[in-house]
Amino acid sequence: MKDRELVVDLRDRPMETLNDFWDAVAEPCGLPEWFGRNLDAWSDTVHARGISEVIDSHDPLVVHVDQQGLFEGGCRPS
């Protein structure tokens, strides 16, 4: 049986690059050291499951971020 939702609150944390995001979600989401740190790996982790026991044991995953830096409207990661 899955626990209730997993909420990762990254508001008030600077997110200028995707590396900032991966650093911020790695521990609370239980990402393994070998995690790919790319959007394909993230999709596999969240949708296909089997990579993170933490994510697998919750449904759904909710990540809160501020709309600035990497998540600012119209901003594309470099």
Backbone as ProteinMPNN parsed JSONL, in Angstrom:
{"seq_chain_A": "MKDRELVVDLRDRPMETLNDFWDAVAEPCGLPEWFGRNLDAWSDTVHARGISEVIDSHDPLVVHVDQQGLFEGGCRPS", "coords_chain_A": {"N_chain_A": [[0.844, -1.189, 0.0], [0.516, 2.219, -0.798], [1.898, 5.179, 0.669], [0.481, 8.361, 1.588], [0.594, 11.369, -0.458], [3.837, 12.482, -1.572], [5.462, 15.31, -0.718], [7.613, 17.711, -1.877], [9.102, 20.547, -1.018], [10.471, 23.182, -2.528], [10.455, 25.87, -2.505], [11.716, 29.144, -1.996], [14.285, 28.358, -2.383], [17.182, 28.734, -4.264], [17.021, 28.205, -7.736], [18.662, 27.988, -10.361], [19.773, 26.401, -12.317], [19.459, 23.16, -13.932], [21.042, 21.381, -12.518], [20.928, 22.495, -9.949], [18.289, 21.856, -9.345], [18.377, 18.998, -9.423], [20.171, 18.534, -7.319], [18.615, 19.482, -5.214], [16.338, 17.782, -5.136], [17.345, 15.228, -4.84], [17.913, 14.007, -2.241], [15.362, 14.192, -0.696], [13.72, 12.759, -2.43], [14.881, 10.336, -2.551], [16.759, 9.595, -4.524], [18.996, 7.459, -6.227], [22.623, 7.291, -6.135], [23.575, 6.805, -8.693], [21.698, 7.933, -10.335], [20.5, 9.416, -13.34], [20.252, 12.243, -13.651], [18.799, 13.799, -15.561], [16.058, 14.812, -17.684], [14.793, 12.634, -18.912], [15.536, 10.485, -17.271], [14.3, 11.346, -14.916], [11.591, 11.236, -15.675], [11.359, 8.461, -16.089], [11.782, 7.636, -13.45], [9.611, 8.729, -12.053], [7.332, 7.88, -13.506], [7.686, 5.19, -14.568], [8.695, 3.902, -12.405], [10.507, 1.935, -9.865], [13.072, 2.881, -9.467], [13.473, 4.671, -7.355], [12.851, 3.97, -4.076], [11.576, 5.637, -2.292], [9.962, 7.41, -3.849], [8.45, 5.444, -5.127], [6.922, 4.48, -3.015], [5.022, 6.352, -2.498], [2.139, 8.199, -3.572], [0.513, 10.768, -4.997], [3.562, 12.35, -6.326], [4.521, 15.543, -5.368], [5.983, 18.536, -6.257], [6.965, 21.605, -5.144], [7.878, 24.759, -6.364], [9.384, 28.028, -6.64], [8.376, 30.551, -8.968], [10.769, 31.456, -10.443], [14.135, 32.052, -11.633], [15.264, 29.013, -12.919], [12.636, 28.132, -13.198], [11.193, 30.265, -14.035], [8.737, 31.925, -15.931], [8.807, 31.293, -19.398], [11.512, 30.883, -19.435], [14.218, 28.973, -20.536], [16.091, 26.057, -19.863], [19.662, 25.979, -19.933]], "CA_chain_A": [[0.0, 0.0, 0.0], [1.306, 3.444, -0.891], [1.617, 6.258, 1.598], [-0.111, 9.52, 0.912], [1.479, 12.082, -1.37], [5.162, 12.946, -1.187], [5.562, 16.728, -1.052], [8.963, 18.261, -1.805], [8.927, 21.999, -1.095], [11.719, 23.838, -2.9], [10.267, 27.319, -2.529], [12.763, 29.905, -1.307], [15.587, 27.759, -2.663], [17.583, 29.18, -5.605], [17.01, 27.187, -8.797], [19.118, 28.639, -11.587], [20.149, 25.391, -13.306], [18.934, 21.824, -13.665], [21.852, 20.789, -11.443], [20.35, 22.967, -8.681], [17.087, 21.058, -9.126], [18.752, 17.626, -9.07], [20.738, 18.584, -5.96], [17.539, 19.731, -4.254], [15.384, 16.673, -5.032], [18.023, 13.941, -4.666], [17.707, 13.402, -0.917], [13.97, 13.941, -0.311], [13.094, 11.787, -3.336], [15.596, 9.069, -2.457], [17.385, 9.246, -5.798], [20.268, 6.768, -6.022], [23.819, 7.999, -6.588], [23.748, 6.594, -10.124], [20.585, 8.569, -11.053], [20.984, 10.081, -14.546], [20.193, 13.709, -13.579], [18.266, 14.387, -16.79], [14.6, 14.733, -17.682], [14.371, 11.266, -19.248], [15.69, 9.689, -16.05], [13.262, 11.804, -13.991], [10.338, 10.665, -16.153], [11.395, 7.035, -15.768], [11.673, 7.489, -11.998], [8.265, 9.093, -11.611], [6.281, 7.142, -14.214], [7.925, 3.75, -14.68], [9.006, 3.444, -11.039], [11.574, 0.962, -9.743], [14.378, 3.53, -9.3], [13.502, 5.261, -6.018], [11.889, 3.377, -3.151], [10.804, 6.724, -1.682], [8.92, 7.804, -4.802], [7.585, 4.286, -5.357], [6.04, 4.225, -1.871], [4.076, 7.469, -2.377], [1.364, 8.514, -4.764], [1.44, 11.213, -6.026], [4.704, 13.195, -5.974], [4.241, 16.961, -5.594], [7.17, 19.363, -6.062], [6.66, 23.036, -5.163], [9.007, 25.64, -6.663], [9.051, 29.417, -6.938], [8.452, 30.874, -10.391], [11.931, 32.305, -10.681], [15.285, 31.277, -12.08], [14.968, 27.936, -13.858], [11.19, 27.95, -13.347], [10.585, 31.536, -14.418], [7.991, 31.791, -17.179], [9.511, 31.552, -20.634], [12.93, 30.592, -19.285], [14.604, 27.628, -20.988], [17.382, 25.661, -19.291], [20.782, 25.947, -20.884]], "C_chain_A": [[0.884, 1.245, 0.0], [0.886, 4.43, 0.183], [0.944, 7.389, 0.845], [0.947, 10.263, 0.114], [2.822, 12.446, -0.736], [5.264, 14.387, -1.653], [7.005, 17.172, -0.828], [8.832, 19.758, -2.041], [10.276, 22.667, -1.328], [11.568, 25.353, -2.987], [11.309, 27.969, -1.633], [14.142, 29.275, -1.455], [15.984, 28.179, -4.073], [17.655, 28.021, -6.586], [17.395, 27.87, -10.102], [19.422, 27.629, -12.69], [19.452, 24.066, -12.98], [19.747, 21.12, -12.581], [21.366, 21.235, -10.073], [19.111, 22.133, -8.335], [17.446, 19.645, -8.693], [19.34, 17.563, -7.67], [19.637, 18.688, -4.918], [16.6, 18.539, -4.078], [16.04, 15.328, -4.703], [17.719, 13.289, -3.325], [16.234, 13.163, -0.589], [13.252, 12.929, -1.202], [13.814, 10.442, -3.321], [16.236, 8.632, -3.761], [18.725, 8.575, -5.546], [21.44, 7.582, -6.59], [23.996, 7.906, -8.108], [22.629, 7.216, -10.968], [21.127, 9.452, -12.177], [20.967, 11.595, -14.562], [19.832, 14.34, -14.929], [16.759, 14.138, -16.798], [14.072, 13.362, -18.083], [14.456, 10.365, -18.019], [14.623, 10.058, -15.023], [11.91, 11.21, -14.386], [10.267, 9.173, -15.844], [11.182, 6.802, -14.278], [10.243, 7.712, -11.526], [7.195, 8.203, -12.238], [6.494, 5.633, -14.232], [8.179, 3.111, -13.324], [10.158, 2.451, -11.039], [12.96, 1.555, -9.552], [14.526, 4.087, -7.895], [12.427, 4.622, -5.144], [11.012, 4.448, -2.503], [9.658, 7.125, -2.599], [7.941, 6.656, -5.022], [6.58, 4.068, -4.229], [5.021, 5.348, -1.64], [3.315, 7.64, -3.684], [0.411, 9.638, -4.419], [2.667, 11.9, -5.431], [4.335, 14.628, -6.325], [5.52, 17.734, -5.294], [6.747, 20.818, -6.204], [7.939, 23.815, -5.433], [8.493, 27.064, -6.825], [9.168, 29.638, -8.438], [9.549, 31.914, -10.606], [13.101, 31.427, -11.107], [14.897, 30.27, -13.138], [13.479, 27.811, -14.166], [10.456, 29.252, -13.649], [9.897, 31.364, -15.764], [8.808, 32.163, -18.39], [10.993, 31.263, -20.578], [13.198, 29.154, -19.739], [15.953, 27.283, -20.386], [18.467, 25.619, -20.355], [21.669, 24.757, -20.647]], "O_chain_A": [[1.881, 1.307, 0.719], [-0.283, 4.52, 0.561], [0.851, 7.37, -0.382], [2.088, 9.808, 0.029], [2.921, 12.683, 0.468], [5.164, 14.663, -2.848], [7.549, 17.029, 0.267], [8.488, 20.189, -3.142], [11.12, 22.711, -0.432], [12.458, 26.04, -3.488], [11.726, 27.392, -0.628], [15.067, 29.628, -0.723], [15.196, 28.0, -5.002], [18.267, 26.99, -6.308], [16.522, 28.284, -10.864], [19.338, 27.963, -13.872], [18.924, 23.886, -11.882], [19.193, 20.342, -11.805], [21.385, 20.448, -9.127], [18.91, 21.753, -7.182], [16.896, 19.136, -7.717], [19.041, 16.64, -6.913], [19.711, 18.058, -3.862], [16.111, 18.309, -2.973], [15.345, 14.384, -4.325], [17.308, 12.13, -3.284], [15.872, 12.041, -0.235], [12.28, 12.308, -0.772], [13.398, 9.509, -4.008], [16.258, 7.443, -4.078], [19.515, 9.062, -4.737], [21.244, 8.459, -7.431], [24.511, 8.834, -8.731], [22.612, 7.045, -12.187], [22.113, 10.163, -11.98], [21.616, 12.194, -15.419], [20.476, 15.289, -15.377], [16.252, 13.345, -16.006], [12.998, 12.967, -17.63], [13.549, 9.574, -17.76], [14.097, 9.183, -14.335], [11.166, 10.733, -13.528], [9.236, 8.677, -15.39], [10.477, 5.871, -13.888], [9.733, 6.962, -10.693], [6.246, 7.813, -11.559], [5.568, 4.877, -13.939], [7.912, 1.927, -13.122], [10.724, 2.154, -12.091], [13.937, 0.81, -9.48], [15.6, 3.985, -7.302], [11.237, 4.722, -5.44], [9.845, 4.2, -2.201], [8.506, 7.175, -2.167], [6.733, 6.877, -5.094], [5.5, 3.526, -4.464], [4.244, 5.292, -0.686], [3.793, 7.27, -4.756], [-0.459, 9.433, -3.573], [2.804, 12.021, -4.213], [3.889, 14.904, -7.438], [6.081, 17.609, -4.205], [6.233, 21.224, -7.246], [8.967, 23.564, -4.804], [7.316, 27.281, -7.111], [9.969, 28.983, -9.105], [9.287, 33.079, -10.907], [13.058, 30.206, -10.956], [14.275, 30.622, -14.141], [13.104, 27.425, -15.274], [9.233, 29.324, -13.528], [10.443, 30.71, -16.652], [9.435, 33.222, -18.422], [11.676, 31.388, -21.594], [12.474, 28.234, -19.36], [16.864, 28.111, -20.389], [18.224, 25.274, -21.512], [22.659, 24.575, -21.356]]}, "name": "protein", "num_of_chains": 1, "seq": "MKDRELVVDLRDRPMETLNDFWDAVAEPCGLPEWFGRNLDAWSDTVHARGISEVIDSHDPLVVHVDQQGLFEGGCRPS"}
